[in-house]
Each structure stands twice: as C-alpha cells, then as structure tokens.
C-alpha cells in the first residue's frame, strides 16, 4: 500500500448536522465499492476517504448555492431594468 492509501484508511472523527426535518436520516457514503453508513448528530469515527467525500460534497453544495443565488440576483436585476 502506498503512503497516500494508508492515510485514506486512517479513522477520523466526523459529526454530521442533524435536525428533525431534512437532515434527520443517516448518510451512506461509498468509495470504490466500499461503503459506510454515518449516523447524524453524533461524533463517529470513519475512514478519511469517506470524510473527504463528505467535504467535497459540502463544497459542491456551497458552490451550487452560490450559482443559484447569483442567477436569482441576475434575473431580478434584469426584471427591474425592463
């Protein structure tokens, strides 16, 4: 195993947000055919490779939200100018 692979197999603590609505279900994450189910609202130890997938997903969600917000602002500005 390479050094990078070893690091990805290390366990790291993760705590996923939980509420009583949209964020109430546990989260399934898979990497290269290996999966894990992550309980929300508790600190759990998961392999770093799964934690990185969660971080990437969060970054993508924030980027998408920014694009949607910009689109809404552009649309509103365009309508005001008419």
C-alpha positions in Angstrom: 0.0 0.0 0.0 1.2 3.5 -0.8 1.6 6.2 1.9 -1.4 8.0 0.4 -3.6 4.9 0.6 -2.6 4.4 4.2 -3.6 7.9 5.1 -7.0 7.4 3.5 -7.6 4.3 5.6 -7.0 6.2 8.9 -10.0 6.9 11.0 -11.0 10.5 11.7 -13.8 11.9 13.8 -16.9 13.3 12.0 -20.1 14.8 13.2 -22.9 15.4 10.8 -25.6 18.0 11.4 -29.0 16.6 12.5 -32.4 18.2 12.7 -36.0 16.9 12.8 -36.6 17.6 9.1 -34.4 17.4 6.0 -31.2 16.3 7.9 -32.6 13.6 10.1 -31.5 10.5 8.2 -28.1 8.8 8.4 -25.8 9.3 5.4 -24.4 6.5 3.2 -21.1 7.2 1.5 -19.2 4.8 -0.9 -15.7 5.0 -2.2 -14.5 2.4 -4.8 -17.1 -0.1 -3.8 -16.6 0.2 -0.1 -19.4 2.0 1.8 -20.3 3.1 5.3 -23.4 4.5 6.9 -22.8 7.6 9.0 -25.1 8.4 11.9 -26.1 12.1 12.2 -25.9 14.1 15.4 -23.1 12.0 16.9 -19.3 12.1 16.6 -18.3 8.9 14.8 -15.0 7.6 13.6 -14.9 7.0 9.8 -12.1 6.4 7.3 -10.6 9.5 6.0 -11.6 8.6 2.4 -15.3 8.8 3.4 -14.7 12.1 5.3 -13.1 13.6 2.2 -16.1 12.6 0.1 -18.4 14.4 2.6 -16.2 17.5 2.5 -16.2 17.5 -1.4 -20.0 17.2 -1.3 -20.3 20.2 1.0 -18.0 22.3 -1.2 -20.1 21.4 -4.3 -23.4 22.2 -2.4 -22.0 25.6 -1.4 -20.8 26.3 -5.0 -24.2 25.3 -6.4 -26.0 27.5 -3.9 -23.8 30.4 -4.9 -24.6 29.9 -8.5 -28.3 29.8 -7.8 -28.1 32.9 -5.7 -26.2 34.8 -8.5 -28.8 33.6 -11.1 -31.6 34.8 -8.9 -29.9 38.2 -8.5 -29.2 38.5 -12.2 -32.9 37.6 -13.0 -34.2 40.2 -10.5 -31.9 42.8 -11.9 -32.9 42.1 -15.4 -36.6 42.4 -14.5 -36.0 45.7 -12.7 -34.3 47.1 -15.8 -37.2 46.3 -18.1 
